Amino acid sequence: CAHCEAARRFHAEDAISTELFDHGLNEMILWHGTDPGAATSIAEKGFLVERSGKAKHGRRFGTGAYLAEDLDKSLSYAPGSDGIKHVLLCRAVCGDIFYTEDNWASDADKRAAREQKNSVLANPNGKGPREYILLSERQIYPEYLIELAV
């Protein structure tokens, strides 16, 4: 597939210097897929974590911003428009991470907060693909908005 080939040629580490990342804070580079309008809004204004329960996505593991280390997982959230999908390459500070292998845990965000964790790492059935759910928009900075032909 076209986006798979693009992902193989694109190395996030070449686009964003990880030299100054604070690995003690679990700072990493992650993908976020979305529609074109939301991608532009996020790139201009930053992320907004929808806490009213009306988020378009993001109910499987509770409230938060959903990001992935796997480009294909993020592309699954990005509807194609005229053969183009939109993803954001983001710096994310995951902090203390709540880990779950549950297939579905819509209360994972609440369990993480109770344990004073900053994010959720969901690894469904221990098989992935893994998703990071960041509980606050302050933990994410969209570095690049990327359009991929599919």
N, C-alpha and C positions, 0 to 999 in steps of 0.2 A: 504494500500500500504506500501511497505517496508520503503521507505524514510519518510513517514508520521510517522511511528512507531519510526524511529530513531530520528526524530525531537522532538517527544514527550519526549523521554528519554534524549535528549541533551539540556542542559540549558546553553546558551551562558554566562550567568552571572557566571557560575561555571568555565568557561574556561578563562575568561578575568575579571580581577578585575575592577569593575566600581567605586571603592572607590575614586579614584583620578580623575575621569572624571570631566570636567568643564561643568556643566549643563547650565551655562550661555552662553556657546558657542554652545549649542545644540550638545554636543559630545554624540555619541551613538554607539551601536553595530548593524551592518547591514550585510546582505548577498549579495553576488554577484555570480551569476551562469555564467559559461562559458565553453568552450571546454577545453580538457586536456592541449593542448599546450599553450593556452592563460593563463590558470590558473597557470601553472608552470612559465611562463614569468612574470606574475604579482607578484607572490610570490617572485621571484628572483630580479626583477627590479622595482617593483611598478607599479602603474596604469599609463596609458597614455591616456589622453583625446584627441581623434581624432577630430581635428578642420577643417579638409578639407572637411567634409561632406561625407566621404567614410566609415564611421563606419558601421560594420556589423549589429549592433543593435543601438538603441538609437536615433531614429528620431522622435518618437511619441511626446516627450516633449522637443525636441531640443538637442543640443550638451552637453555632459557631461558623467560622469560615473554613471551608473544606479545601484542602490542598493535597497534592499527591507528589510522590517522588517519581512516579511513572507517568510519562506524557500521555500514553494511551488512556489511562484512567481519567485524566483531566479532560482529554478530548471527548470522552463519553458524555460529559456535561455541556459540551459546546455544540449547539445546533449549527449545522452548516447553512451558509447563506451564499448563494451564487458560487458554490464550490469552495468556499473559504470558511475555515474554522478559526476562532480566536482563543488564544490562551495568554495568560500572564505568567511571566517568570518572576518569582517573588523571593525576597529575603524574608525569612521567617524566624522569629525567636520563639522556640517552643517551650523553653523553660523546663520546669518539672513536668514530666509526662505521665499521664494515666494510660496504662496499656490494657487493651482488651482484645481477645480473640473471639468474642461473641459475633455471631453472624449479623445480629440486629440488636442494638442496645440504645434505644432512643433516650435513655436516661444517663448515658455515659458522661455527658457534660456536667450533670448534677453530681454524679458520683465523683468526678474529677474535682469539682469545686469543693465538695465535702472533705476531700483528702488534700486540699490546698494545692492542687496541681494546676498548671497553666494551660494545658492542652491535652488532647486525647490522641493516642496512636491506635487506630483501629486496624487490626489484621484479621479479617474475617476467617474463621475456622483455622487460623494459623497459616493460611495459604496465600493471603493477599488477593488482589493488590492492596497495599497498605495506604491508608489515608490519614492525614493529620488534620485534626479539627482544633483550630485555635479559638480560644474562648473570647478574645478581645481583638478588635481591629487594630489596636496599638501594637500588636505583635507582628504585623505584616506590612511590608513595603513592596509595592509593585515596581519592579525594576524595568521590565520590558513588556510591551504589548506586542504579541507576535501573531501574524496572520499566516495560516498554513493552507495551501491549496490541497484539497482532498479529492 
